[in-house]
Amino acid sequence: MKIPFLDLKAQYDSIKPEIHAAIQQVMDSCAFAGGPFVRTFEKQFATFCGCDHCMGVGSGTEALWLTLLALGVGLGDEVITVPNTFIATAEAVSFCSATPVFVDIDEKTYTMDPQKLEDYLQIRLKFGASHLTPRPKAIIPVHIFGQTADMDSIMFIARKHGLYVIEDACQAHGAEYKGRPAGSMGDAGCFSFYPGKNLGAYGEAGAVTTNTADLAEKITILRDHGQTKKYYHERIGWNARMDGIQGAVLSVKLKHLPAWNRARREKAMMYNDLLSGIDSLILPYAADDANHVYHVYAVRTQQRDALLKYLADENIYCGIHYPVPVHLQTAYSNMGVKNNNLKVSERVARELLSLPMYPELTDKQQIRVKEKIQEFLSI
């Protein structure tokens, strides 16, 4: 039995007629760049996220970057985030000429530790800042693996220090924190629709959600070469539009997302039941106040690399999210972050293993995953 890490073909087969009809509508209307299909999806996704505005863009990376630009983040500013994330979170900061700063994570949820955030800001207050020192301006909490960060604590700290909050919700489509949808709690929420996400396009796409009209207007202008109308450019922007085919595909898939997320939670609960007796595994923790949507089901083991190879040899394909924390990437090697400052992030990066997870995963497949993990750990 071959068990893929992700089975996009199974999902496509389940909605093929709807997808083909939606794409045909785009082809018939020739609305390829932006246009009515994107606008329809933007309205639908804004409603889904409980927000007043949604702006479709070309990727999750562009969503983060344009949001930072629209908030005025630039040279001389710091943006505080976490190191256990895809590098795009930090890249967006760097491409604004700002400085990414990393604080450690909570070892249970793998999301930003609010106390570490407050500790860092208190140190910055204590030592002050000069015109040569970057100043904190924004926080990007990452809703990692489908679980939201502790947003009440983060928002309280941010407002106390006068900082913007941008939710990196690129792995959290449909996740909730105390009943509030991911992407609705900060100044803005940024989403990726990379094909493997819970809500994935058939190519690259992303979106920004917000309840602030002025911010929405700025991002709308920035994503279209800074135009207020065709050939009239108010500011320097970029070509970051979502294309019509992706808008149409995402509208189809959004209708199915609640059911797919329920299925992911059911698969996660079955994994929990199957794996709970294996002492050397640490299973994912779901916070009581969060509605986890399990974009990734990541277990922890000190034998991670050997287990990964063993399972692959048995045709069970897993992933690692993320083997090298951002502060240890070569691209950020000039930051001089000491290893002991982010010890939780570094430890879990050595131990996390993402098991196969998708709505179409079968009971038989999950049982085989459990049997082979148990087999390896008994050797």
N, C-alpha and C positions, 0 to 999 in steps of 0.2 A: 504494500500500500504506500503510495507516494502522497505525502501531506505537504502542500506548499505553505509557505509563510502567509501568503495572501493569494486569494483566488478571484481576480477581477473578472475572469471569463464567466465564472458561475453567476456573478452579479449581473453582468451584461446579458447573459442568456435569459435571466428572469424578467428583464424589462425590455427586451430587444424590440418588440413592435412599437412601444412608446418612444423609444430613442430614435428609431428610424423615422417615425412620423414627425418628431420634433425637428430633426436635422433636415428633413425634406422641406419643412416650412421655411427654414432659413435659406435653403438653396433656392426655393421658388421666389422668395422675396428679395434675395441678394443683399440681405442686411447682415453683412459680414463683420463690420467693425463697429462696436457699440450698437446703438439702434434699439428697436422695440423689444427684442428678446432679452437683451441685457437689462433694459429698464423694468421689464416684467419680473425678472428674477430679483433685481434689487428691491423691488417693493415686497416681494414674497419673503425674501430673506430678512429684511428689516422687521417685518411682522413676526417672523419666526424667532428672532433674537430679542423681541420686545423693544426695538429701537425706532426712532423717528426717521433715520436716514441710513442708507446703505449705498456705497459706491463700489462698483465692480472694477477691478484692476487686473493686471496681467499675471500676478503671482502674490503669494503671501509676503515675499521679500519686499515687493513694491508697496504692499499695503503698509508694512512697518515703516519703510523709508519715507513715503509720502506723508504719512501721519506725523512723523517727527518733523519733517520740513514744515508742514502746515502749522505745527505748534511752535515754530520758531527755534527749534533746537539746532545749534550750530557750533562753530568754533568757540572754545572756552566753556562749553557745557559738559557736564557728566550725565550719563544715563545709567541708572542702576538696574541690573538684571541678575540672572543666575548663569552659572557656567554649564549646567547639564541641560543643554538645549541644542538645536541645530544652529550652526554658525550664522545663519541668516539673521537671528535676533541681534547679534553683535554687529554683523556687517552693515545692517541698516543704520546703526548708530555711527559707525565709522564713515559711511558714505555721506553723512551730514557734517563731517569734520568734527564731530563730538567725540568724547571719550567714553567707551563702555567700562563700567565698574561692576565687579562681580561680588555678590554676597552669597553665603552658603544656603543650603536647602534644609528643609525638615527631613529627617531620615525616614519617616513613615510615609509621608505623602509625596516626597521628591519635589515639592514646590517651594517657593521662596519662604525662608524662615523669617517671619516678621521681626523677631527679636534681633536677628543679625542685621536686618535692614535698619532698625532703630539704633543699634549699636554703632553702625557705620556713620549714620547721620549725626549722632551725638559727637563722635570724634571729629567730624568735619566742622561742627559748630564750635567745639572746644579750641581747635587750632586755627579757625577762621580761614579766610581766603584772601589772596591778593590778585592783582590783575594778571599774574603769571600762573595762577592756579585755577584749574577748571572748577566750575560751580555746579552742584547737583541741580538738575532741571526737571528730570522725569524719571519714572520708574516703569520698567516693563516686567511685570510678573508673568511667568509662563505657565499656562494651564497644561501641564505635561501629561502625556499618555491618555488624556481624556478626563483628567481630574482637575477641578478648579483650585486655584490658590486660595489662601485665607484672605478673601477680599475685604472683609470688614476691617480687619487689623491693618492691612496695607493701605486702604483708603484713609483710615484715621491718621496714620503716620504721614501719608502724603499731604493731606490737607493741613496738618499741623506744621509741616515744613514748606508749604506752598509749592508742591511739586505736581506735575501732570502724571497721570497713570494711563498707560497704554497696555491693554490686555493682549498678550500674545496667545490668541485662541486658535492657533493654527492646527491644534490637535484636539479641539474641544467642541466641535459642532454639535449643539444640542445638550451639552453639559450644563449643569445648573449649580449655583451656590445659594443655599437657603431660598430656593424657589426662583432665583433670578437667573436668566440665561447668561451663559458666557458671552462676552462682548457687549453687555449692557450696563456694566457697573463702573467702569473707568471713564476717562474722557473719550476713549475710543477703544474699539476691539478690532483686532486684525486677524483675518482668516486666510488660510491657504486651501485651495481646492485641488492640490496635487492629486493625481489619480488614485493613490493609495489611501487617501484620507477617508474618514467616515462619510463625508460628502465630497466626492472626488469628481473632477471634470474629466474630459477625454483629451487632456493636454494641460497646459499651464493656465491657472487663473487664481484670483484672490479677491478679497473684499475688505472694506473698512465699514464698521458700524459705529454710529454715534447718535447722541441725542442733542448735539450742539449744531445748530444750523450754520453758524459762521464757519466752523471747522469743516462741515460737509461741503460747503461752497468752495473753500480753499482747496480741498482734496480734489473736487470735481474739476477745478481749473488746472491744478498741477498735473493731473493724469492725462490731460489733452493739450500738451505743449503750452500750458499757461494761457490758453484761449478763453476769453469770455464769450466770443462768438467767432465764427470762422475768419481766420487771418487777422484777428485783433488779439494781441498777446499782452496780457496785463503783467505777467511775470515770467521768469524762466521756468519752464515746466519740463515735461518728459512725455514720451509716448508710452503710456501705461494703461491703455484701454483694455477692457475685457472684450473678447470677440463674440460675435453673435451665436456661433455654434456652441460655445461653452455656456453662454447664458441659457440657451434652449435646453441643453443637456442637464444643467444644474436645476432648472425648473422641474424637469421630470423627476430627477433623483431626490429633490427636496421633499416631494410628496411621500417618498418611501423612507426617509431618514428616521422618523420616530420608530417605525417598526424595526428597521435595521439596528438602531441603538438598543431597543429592547432585546433583540436577539443577541447582541454582543454582551449585554448584562447577563443574560441567561447562560451564555457560554462561559462567562467569567465565573458565575456561581457554580457551574459544573466543574470547572477546573479547581475551584476552591475545595469542593467536596472530594474530588479525586486525589488532590495533592496534599490535603491538610495533614495527613499522617506521616509525611516525609520530613523528618526533623531538620535535615540539612538544607532545606529550601525555605526562603522567606517569600511569602506570597504577597501580592499587591494589597495595599491597605486602602480602603475606601472610607474617607472621612464621613462622619455622621451627617454633616451639614452640606455635603456635596452629592450631586447626582452624577456619578462616574459613568462615562460612555465607552471606556475601554477601547480607545483607538489602538492601544498597545496593552497586552497582558504580559507584564514583565515580572519574572521571578528573580530572586537573587541566590547565588551560590558561589562559594569560593573556588569551585571547580568549573567555573563558567566556560572557559575556552575548551576544555576537554569534553564537557558535556555537549557543547555546540557541535564539535566534530563527530562525536559518537552518534548524535541524533541525525546528522547529515548522512553518515554512513548507513543509517537505517531508513533513508529517504524521508526524514522529517526535517523540514527546513525552518530554521529560526533566524532571528535577527538580533543585533546589538544596538541599543539606543542609549547612550552614545559612548563609544569606547574611549574617546579622548575629550575631556571637558574643554570648553572653548579657551579658557585661559592657558591651557597647555598646548594648544595648536601652534604650529610653526608660524602661522599668520599673525598670531598675537604674542610671539615670543619676546617682543621688545617691551612688554608691559611690566616685566619684573615682578609678577605676582608670586609670592612665596608659597611653596607647596602646602605648608601647614595652615594657611589661612582659609582654605576651602576643603577641609579634610573629609567632610561628609560627601560632597560631590565627587571627590577623587575616589573614595572607597566604593561608592555604589557604581561608579563607572567601570570598575574592575569586576563587578559581580553581577550586573544586570543581564538577563537573557530574556528576549522577547519570544514567547511561544506563538505558534500559529493562532491567529485570531481574525475572524471575519464572520458575518452573519450566517453564511452557508456552511460553516464548519459542522460536521456531523458528530453525533455521540460516539460512533465507532472510531472516528479519527481521534477524538479527544481521549478516549480510553487507551488507544495505542500510544499516544504521546505519554500518558501517565505510566504505562507499562514499561516503556523504553527508558524513561527517566529513572524509574525505580530499579530497573535492571542495571543501569549504569552505576547508580549510587550504591548498589549492593556488591559491586565487583571488588 
